[in-house]
Amino acid sequence: MKLAHLPLRVATGAYILNSGLSKTNLEGEAAEGVHGMAANAIPVLKQIPPEQFAKILSTGEIALGAALLIPFVPSALVGAAMVGFGAGLVQLYLKTPGMRQEGSIRPSPEGLGLAKDVWLLGAGMTLVLDGWPKRARLQSTDT
């Protein structure tokens, strides 16, 4: 891991790890709420029971947060995982009714909490691109 990646990885890793830990005991209405919002944006998730989805989400966030905090996990690898996670959250923002101003990509007051998750996508892309093998970067500029 590059020293320059440390602040980004610690900040995002701690945030995501905390988010996952806070979801470890989601049950009942809380699990149904998280599941319902996700299933609305990604219909295939409707096939997973709400409490099972909450456990999967919690475990995924804990794993991603921990991977970001462990220095020997390659930045490009955790960046790719962040891109996937961030893209899912952006999809949730874009597909959930009421999150955006009418006819716009700009967030409504209710959508601010989700709209800000675009930073995860950007941070993940930064880690992927900066972690890309130097040889591949050089070859791409030769063409």
N, C-alpha and C positions, 0 to 999 in steps of 0.2 A: 504494500500500500504506500502510495506517495504521501509525504507529510502534508502536502496541500489538500489532500482528500480528507484529512483527519477532522477538521471542523464540520464539514458537510456530513460525513458519516456519523459522527457523534451526535450531532443535532437531530438528524433524521432518524438515526437508529434509536435514540432514547425516546423520541416522540412516538415512533411506530411500536416499539416494545411496550411502552406504557399503554397505548391504545389496545394492544392485544391482551395485556394483562387485565385491563378493565373489563374485557368481554368474557373472561374465563367462566363466569358463573351466570351468563345470561340465560334466563328461562322465561317461559310464559309470554306475557305481552311484550316484554323487552326484546326477546328473541324473535317474536313474530313481527315486530316493527322493523328491525334491522333486515330480516329476511324479506319482508314485503317490499321494502324500498329497493333492495338489490334485485329481487325477482321481477319487479316492474321494469327495470332497466335492462336486465339480462334474463329473458324469459326461461331459459333452460334451467335456471336455479329454482324454479317452481317445483321441480321434481325432488328437491332435497327438503326434508322436514326442517322447520325453523330452528329447533334446538340443535340439530346436527349441523346446519349451516353456521350457526353462531359458534359452535366448537371449531369447525373448519376455519372460519374467518379468524378467530382468536389464535389458533395454532399457527396459521399462516403469518399473521402479524408478529407474533412472538418470534417465529423463525427468521423472518426478514429483519426485524429490529436487532436480534442477536447477531445475525450475519453481518450487518452493518457495523456493529460494535467490535467484532472480532477482526483484528488487523490483518491476519493472514488469509482471509477470504478475499479473493481478487476483486478489485473495484469494478471491473467490467461485468463480473458475474452478479454481484449484488446490484449493480446499476441496471442490469437487464431485468432482474426481479422487481426492482422499483418501477421500471417502465411499465411492466405488466400490471402491477398494483395501481400505479397512478393512472394508467389508461382506463382501468376499471372504474376508478373514482370519477374520472372525467366523463365517462359514459353515463354513470349514475347521475351526474349533474345535468348532462345534456338531455337525458331521457325522462327525468322525473318532472312531472307537471308542477308548475309554480316556482321552480328554481330559477327561471330566467324571466327577464322583462319581456313582455309581449312582443314578438317579432324580432327579438334581439338575442345575442349571445351573452349580453351583460346580465349579471346576476340580479335577481330580485332580493329584497331584504332576507327572505327565507332561504335563498340560495347562496348567500355569502359563505356559509360554513363549508359547503361543498366546492364552490368555485375556487376557493383558496387551495384546494388540493392539486391544482395544476402544477404547483411547485414541486410535488413529488415526481411528476413526469419529467419536468425540466432537470431536476437533480439527478434522476436516473439516467437521462440521456447524456448529461455531462460526464458521469462516471463511465458510461459505456464508451463514449467517444474518446475520452482521455485515456481509458484503459485499453483501447484498441491497440493491437500490436503495432509497434513502430514500423515494421517492415510493410504491413498492409497499408499504413498511411502513406508511406513513401511511394509505393506502387500506384496508389490511386491518384497521386499528383503527377505521375509521369505521363498519363494518357491525355 
